[in-house]
Amino acid sequence: MDKSKKIEPRTLPGFMELLPESQIKFNEIKNTIKNVYERYGFLPLDTPIIEDSKILLAKAGGETEKQIYRFNKGENDLCLRFDLTVPLAKYVSQYQNELTFPFRRYQIGKVYRGEKQQRGRFREFYQCDIDIIGDETLSIINDAELPSIIYNVFKELNFGKFTICINNRKILNGLFQSLKLQESATDILRIIDKIDKIGKSEIVNEMKKIEVDEESIDTILKFISIDGTVQEKFMKLQELNIENDLFIEGITELQEVVKYIKMFGVPEEYFCIDLKIARGLDYYTGTVYETFLDEYKNLGSVCSGGRYDNLAEYYTDKKLPGVGISIGLTRLFYQLNEINLINSNKSSISNILIIPMEEKYMEESINVATYLRNNDVSTELYINDKKIKQKMKYADKLKIPYVLIIGEDEVESKLYTLKNMITGEQETLKVEEVVKKLNVKD
């Protein structure tokens, strides 16, 4: 082929491709998350990547709608899914008569958003979601179980100390109702969110610009300044003497959630009440969560979610309240890789490489490989005709921990030379002993 006609291989911006060493680590993290989800009894779900546009766009708007990948195929108006929640809503509405409630599902899959290209932002990325959906009602205890799951996921991932920050949207909404500031709530929360960057005095100035009166500003500042232990924060919330039913209901719910979080075994040093957390003003209605790695708070929340009143209001009249969390795995992996918090030290998933000395020993090598594989040993067989030095170099480059060499003596004696590629030690073993040596079932 004419070299001038060759196409330069490249990956589109915003789409992540990994070399095998990094992909192995990515899969390990994904499997850890999956295993914890399943340990808590969540059922697997996989919905189509492509959906009918009117289904996916039922609740979309603003920036989300601008980011959606939408296209026509024949007479069909189609979209790529932009999250896993809307497909869940469609799924539960469609199969509500066949599902058992509360319906506990997990889904780990790719979603697509036409984000403005910038470092660390992706247009195709994995989300790892769990949701518990109720039929008309859903116990508040479910809101307390999710922090237990977050705790176990991040303890097993071992990225260092982390904190699960919890709030209740009813507290915020009740506060703004009591101050008659419901219409300004979004703007006020946006201003509050900048307090660590611009300080209290500038917060006051910005709230004055949107015509919040001084007495309300004073109450809001007292509210966001509440600190101390979990119990001290509850006491200070009550000392604000805000007589609003929604505010009081939010405090009661949050107290209930905290009580059960402790029952689920989450140590108090791993969770806190953060009254500034709002999340999804037009979506979440109760408990909300954000999780931060203590030493890397600049990464933002690594796991977020909350309680919503009606998952599928656009598809069914049945009330389906739920609570859920999501981990943006692709972005998290990228960020942790950037700060060298992820060590990718495996270039292969094989535990052992079988090397026939010559082609005439291939049959014996295949038999041994088959036996090891049948006994759950990840085994690779070197098939290409190369010198022994190159075969060993292959194992070393891929960091395969063991090599088993098969030649004339091994074929006759059924004793095989097993070399530890890390220590350099060699020993002669029966194939059954090789299985035991690699700590897998015989």
Buried (B, 14 or more C-beta within 10 A) or exposed (E): EEEEEEEEEEEEEBEBEBEEBBBBBBEBBBEBBBEBBEEBEBBEBEBEBBBEBEBBBBBBEEEBBEBBBEEEEEEEEBBBBBBBBBBBBBBBBBEBEEBEBBBBBBBBBBBBBBBEEEEEBBBBBBBBBBBBBBBEEBBBBBBBBBBBBBBBBBEEBEBEEBBBBBBBBBBBBBBBBBBEBEEBBEBBBEBBEEBEEEEEEEBBEBBEEEEBEEEBBEBBBEBBEBEEEBEEBBEBBEEBEBEBEBBBBBBBBBBBBBEBBBEBEBEEEBBBBBBBBBBEEEBBBBBBBBBBBEEBEEBBBBBBBBBBBBBBBBBBEBBBBBBBBBBBBBBBBBBBBEEEBBEBEBBBBBBBBBBBBEEEBBEBBBEBBEBBEEBEBBBBBBEEEEEBEEBBEBBEEBBBBBBBBBBEEBBEEEBBBBBEBEEEEEEEBEBEBBBEBBEBEE
